[in-house]
């Protein structure tokens, strides 16, 4: 049996291989994944268009230290050498200019040279939403526990200012029972200003101002608007609770105000009224009023316990 390929068969095999290579090259060039090959000295050997666009210039032939700040280049060089020396792939998450990336680094050999294949996926939106959800969850816990509007606003400012892109927060609330209540934290010189209205039942309740170093995406704005609505509801709930407490206190005052005159009427009827039928009638009515006041007193105690 003859295993030697003819010229036509060799051309067919070569054509097939070249077709596979071209398809692979087209896939790499069209991919949104950032792909590059670096040697053990940190020099870019290859970079696809997505990587070039992300960096802002073609890095091929340049060293990591030519492209990135020294601290960033140092970290990436250590990672590169770790992958090549251990011959084990490494997954790493990092941040650059408020953008977040997940890097998959794999050791490879190209013409006998040890190199590193780097594939990077941008996960900025995912990281930002996860970070914001964590902060909003802590704010939600404050709204459930805090019963002082001023302290609640200060807690919200503190939590929001923990994100690295947010430089300052101002919150203003129109209170039903007091003058305007406000809180602020940070500086207010950032380029981006976002205003979120605090609304309750389509009525304005106040405003939140966010001073950001970057532009927020639609999902972040939606989450912050939902937070503002929850905050407006919590503030209204605090105000209603305080009003109920004031009403209960006044209720107790009225009960005491009724009980004392009743005691005086009862005493006068027993001492001054000579007509037995009239005296008994007065005392009977006083007793009925006392029973009603006792019920009111029990209601006051139950109401006081329910709002604690």
C-alpha positions as CSV (number, residue, x, y, z in Angstrom):
1,X,0.0,0.0,0.0
2,X,1.4,3.4,-1.0
3,X,1.2,5.9,1.9
4,X,3.0,8.7,-0.1
5,X,0.7,11.7,-0.9
6,X,0.6,13.0,-4.4
7,X,1.2,16.7,-5.2
8,X,-2.6,17.3,-5.5
9,X,-3.2,15.7,-2.1
10,X,-0.4,17.7,-0.5
11,X,-1.8,20.9,-1.9
12,X,-5.2,20.0,-0.5
13,X,-3.8,19.3,3.0
14,X,-1.9,22.6,2.9
15,X,-5.0,24.4,1.8
16,X,-7.0,22.9,4.6
17,X,-4.4,23.9,7.2
18,X,-4.2,27.4,5.8
19,X,-8.0,27.7,5.9
20,X,-8.1,26.6,9.6
21,X,-5.3,29.1,10.4
22,X,-7.2,31.9,8.6
23,X,-10.5,31.0,10.4
24,X,-8.6,31.0,13.7
25,X,-7.0,34.3,12.9
26,X,-10.3,35.8,11.9
27,X,-11.9,34.6,15.1
28,X,-9.1,36.1,17.3
29,X,-9.3,39.4,15.5
30,X,-13.1,39.7,15.7
31,X,-13.3,38.6,19.3
32,X,-14.3,41.0,22.0
33,X,-12.0,39.1,24.4
34,X,-8.7,40.9,24.8
35,X,-6.0,38.4,23.6
36,X,-2.2,38.8,23.7
37,X,1.0,36.8,23.8
38,X,3.9,38.0,25.9
39,X,7.4,36.6,26.3
40,X,9.1,36.0,29.7
41,X,10.6,39.5,29.5
42,X,7.2,41.1,29.4
43,X,7.3,42.1,25.8
44,X,4.1,41.9,23.7
45,X,4.6,39.4,20.8
46,X,1.0,39.5,19.6
47,X,-2.1,41.5,20.4
48,X,-5.6,41.3,18.8
49,X,-7.6,44.4,17.9
50,X,-9.6,44.3,21.1
51,X,-6.4,44.4,23.2
52,X,-5.1,47.2,21.1
53,X,-8.3,49.2,21.6
54,X,-8.4,48.6,25.3
55,X,-4.8,49.7,25.8
56,X,-5.2,52.7,23.4
57,X,-2.2,51.8,21.2
58,X,-0.6,48.8,19.6
59,X,1.6,47.2,22.3
60,X,3.4,44.7,20.0
61,X,7.2,45.0,20.5
62,X,6.7,47.0,23.7
63,X,7.4,46.0,27.3
64,X,4.8,46.1,30.0
65,X,6.8,48.9,31.6
66,X,6.5,51.0,28.4
67,X,2.7,50.9,28.6
68,X,1.5,50.7,32.2
69,X,2.4,52.6,35.4
70,X,5.3,51.0,37.2
71,X,3.2,49.5,40.0
72,X,0.8,48.0,37.5
73,X,3.6,46.7,35.3
74,X,5.4,45.2,38.4
75,X,2.2,43.2,39.4
76,X,1.7,41.9,35.8
77,X,5.3,41.0,35.4
78,X,5.3,38.9,38.5
79,X,2.1,37.2,37.3
80,X,3.6,36.5,33.9
81,X,6.8,35.0,35.4
82,X,4.8,32.9,37.8
83,X,2.7,31.4,35.0
84,X,5.8,30.7,32.8
85,X,7.9,29.2,35.6
86,X,5.2,27.1,37.2
87,X,3.8,26.1,33.8
88,X,0.4,26.4,35.4
89,X,-2.5,28.7,34.2
90,X,-3.6,31.5,36.6
91,X,-6.8,33.5,36.7
92,X,-6.5,37.0,38.1
93,X,-8.9,39.9,38.6
94,X,-7.6,43.5,38.3
95,X,-8.7,47.1,37.9
96,X,-7.6,50.0,35.6
97,X,-9.1,53.4,35.3
98,X,-12.4,52.4,37.0
99,X,-12.6,49.3,34.6
100,X,-12.4,45.8,35.9
101,X,-10.9,42.8,34.1
102,X,-10.7,39.0,34.6
103,X,-7.4,37.7,33.1
104,X,-6.8,34.0,32.1
105,X,-3.0,33.5,31.7
106,X,-1.8,30.2,30.2
107,X,1.9,29.1,29.6
108,X,2.6,28.2,25.9
109,X,5.7,27.5,23.8
110,X,6.2,29.3,20.5
111,X,9.1,28.0,18.4
112,X,10.7,26.6,21.5
113,X,10.4,29.9,23.5
114,X,8.4,30.0,26.8
115,X,5.6,32.5,26.5
116,X,2.3,33.4,28.1
117,X,-1.1,33.6,26.4
118,X,-3.3,36.2,28.0
119,X,-7.0,36.3,27.5
120,X,-8.9,39.1,29.3
121,X,-12.6,39.6,29.7
122,X,-13.9,42.9,30.9
123,X,-16.3,42.5,33.9
124,X,-16.7,46.1,34.7
125,X,-20.5,46.2,34.7
126,X,-20.8,43.0,36.8
127,X,-18.3,44.2,39.4
128,X,-20.0,47.7,39.6
129,X,-23.5,46.2,40.0
130,X,-22.3,43.7,42.6
131,X,-20.5,46.4,44.6
132,X,-23.5,48.8,44.4
133,X,-25.9,46.0,45.5
134,X,-23.8,45.3,48.5
135,X,-23.8,49.0,49.5
136,X,-27.6,49.3,49.0
137,X,-28.1,46.2,51.1
138,X,-26.3,47.9,54.0
139,X,-28.3,51.1,53.4
140,X,-31.5,49.0,53.6
141,X,-30.4,47.6,57.0
142,X,-30.0,51.2,58.2
143,X,-33.4,52.2,57.0
144,X,-34.9,49.2,58.9
145,X,-33.2,50.0,62.2
146,X,-32.7,53.8,62.4
147,X,-35.5,56.0,63.8
148,X,-33.8,59.3,63.6
149,X,-33.9,61.0,60.1
150,X,-30.7,63.0,60.6
151,X,-28.7,59.9,61.6
152,X,-30.3,57.9,58.8
153,X,-29.1,60.4,56.2
154,X,-25.6,60.4,57.7
155,X,-25.5,56.6,57.5
156,X,-26.6,56.7,53.9
157,X,-23.8,59.2,53.1
158,X,-21.2,57.1,54.8
159,X,-22.2,54.0,52.9
160,X,-22.4,55.6,49.5
161,X,-18.9,57.2,49.9
162,X,-17.3,53.8,50.4
163,X,-17.4,53.3,46.5
164,X,-14.1,54.4,44.9
165,X,-15.8,56.4,42.1
166,X,-18.0,58.5,44.3
167,X,-16.4,61.6,45.7
168,X,-19.3,63.3,47.5
169,X,-22.9,62.9,48.6
170,X,-25.5,65.5,49.7
171,X,-29.0,64.6,50.9
172,X,-31.7,67.1,51.6
173,X,-35.1,66.2,53.1
174,X,-38.3,68.3,53.6
175,X,-39.6,67.3,57.0
176,X,-43.3,67.6,58.0
177,X,-42.5,68.4,61.6
178,X,-39.1,70.2,61.4
179,X,-37.0,72.5,59.2
180,X,-35.1,71.0,56.3
181,X,-32.9,68.1,57.4
182,X,-29.7,67.5,55.5
183,X,-26.4,65.5,55.5
184,X,-23.3,65.6,53.4
185,X,-19.9,63.8,53.0
186,X,-16.9,64.1,50.8
187,X,-15.9,66.7,48.3
188,X,-18.1,68.2,45.5
189,X,-15.6,69.0,42.7
190,X,-16.1,65.9,40.6
191,X,-16.9,66.2,36.9
192,X,-20.2,64.2,37.0
193,X,-23.2,65.3,39.1
194,X,-26.3,63.2,39.4
195,X,-29.5,64.4,41.1
196,X,-32.0,61.8,42.4
197,X,-35.3,63.1,43.6
198,X,-36.8,61.6,46.8
199,X,-40.5,61.1,46.0
200,X,-43.3,59.5,47.9
201,X,-46.7,59.0,46.2
202,X,-45.6,61.3,43.4
203,X,-44.8,64.1,45.9
204,X,-41.3,65.5,46.2
205,X,-39.7,64.7,49.6
206,X,-36.2,65.9,49.0
207,X,-33.1,65.3,46.8
208,X,-29.8,63.3,46.7
209,X,-26.8,64.7,44.9
210,X,-24.0,62.3,43.8
211,X,-20.6,63.7,42.7
212,X,-18.9,61.0,40.6
213,X,-15.5,60.7,38.9
214,X,-17.1,58.6,36.1
215,X,-20.3,58.3,34.2
216,X,-22.9,55.9,35.7
217,X,-24.6,53.3,33.5
218,X,-28.4,52.8,33.2
219,X,-28.4,49.8,35.6
220,X,-26.6,51.8,38.3
221,X,-28.9,54.7,38.0
222,X,-32.0,52.5,38.2
223,X,-30.6,50.9,41.4
224,X,-29.9,54.3,42.9
225,X,-33.4,55.6,42.0
226,X,-34.9,52.5,43.8
227,X,-32.7,53.3,46.8
228,X,-33.9,56.9,46.8
229,X,-37.6,55.8,46.7
230,X,-37.0,53.3,49.6
231,X,-35.2,56.1,51.6
232,X,-38.2,58.5,51.0
233,X,-40.6,55.8,52.2
234,X,-38.4,55.1,55.3
235,X,-38.2,58.8,56.2
236,X,-42.0,59.1,55.9
237,X,-42.4,56.0,58.1
238,X,-40.1,57.6,60.8
239,X,-42.2,60.8,60.7
240,X,-45.5,58.9,61.0
241,X,-44.1,56.8,63.9
242,X,-43.0,60.0,65.7
243,X,-46.4,61.5,65.1
244,X,-48.1,58.4,66.6
245,X,-45.8,58.7,69.6
246,X,-46.8,62.3,70.1
247,X,-50.5,61.4,69.7
248,X,-50.1,58.6,72.3
249,X,-48.4,61.0,74.7
250,X,-51.2,63.5,74.3
251,X,-53.7,60.7,74.7
252,X,-52.1,59.8,78.1
253,X,-52.3,63.4,79.1
254,X,-56.0,63.6,78.2
255,X,-56.7,60.3,80.2
256,X,-55.1,61.8,83.3
257,X,-56.9,65.1,82.7
258,X,-60.2,63.2,82.7
259,X,-59.4,60.9,85.7
260,X,-58.6,63.7,88.1
261,X,-61.8,65.7,87.6
262,X,-63.8,62.5,87.9
263,X,-62.3,61.7,91.3
264,X,-63.3,65.2,92.4
265,X,-66.8,64.8,91.1
266,X,-67.1,61.4,92.8
267,X,-65.9,62.9,96.1
268,X,-68.3,65.9,95.9
269,X,-71.2,63.6,95.1
270,X,-70.5,61.4,98.1
271,X,-70.1,64.4,100.5
272,X,-72.3,67.2,99.2
273,X,-75.3,65.5,97.5
274,X,-78.0,64.7,100.1
275,X,-80.5,63.2,97.7
276,X,-79.7,59.5,97.6
277,X,-81.2,58.8,94.2
278,X,-79.4,61.7,92.7
279,X,-76.1,60.8,94.4
280,X,-76.4,57.2,93.2
281,X,-77.2,58.3,89.7
282,X,-74.1,60.6,89.6
283,X,-71.8,57.9,91.0
284,X,-73.2,55.4,88.5
285,X,-72.4,57.8,85.6
286,X,-69.0,58.5,87.1
287,X,-68.3,54.8,87.3
288,X,-69.2,54.3,83.6
289,X,-66.8,57.1,82.7
290,X,-64.1,55.5,84.8
291,X,-64.6,52.3,83.0
292,X,-64.2,54.0,79.6
293,X,-61.1,55.9,80.9
294,X,-59.7,52.5,82.1
295,X,-60.2,51.1,78.6
296,X,-58.5,54.1,77.1
297,X,-55.6,53.7,79.5
298,X,-55.2,50.0,78.5
299,X,-55.3,51.1,74.8
300,X,-52.6,53.7,75.4
301,X,-50.3,51.1,77.0
302,X,-50.9,48.6,74.2
303,X,-50.2,51.3,71.6
304,X,-47.0,52.4,73.4
305,X,-45.7,48.8,73.4
306,X,-46.5,48.2,69.7
307,X,-44.3,51.1,68.5
308,X,-41.2,50.2,70.6
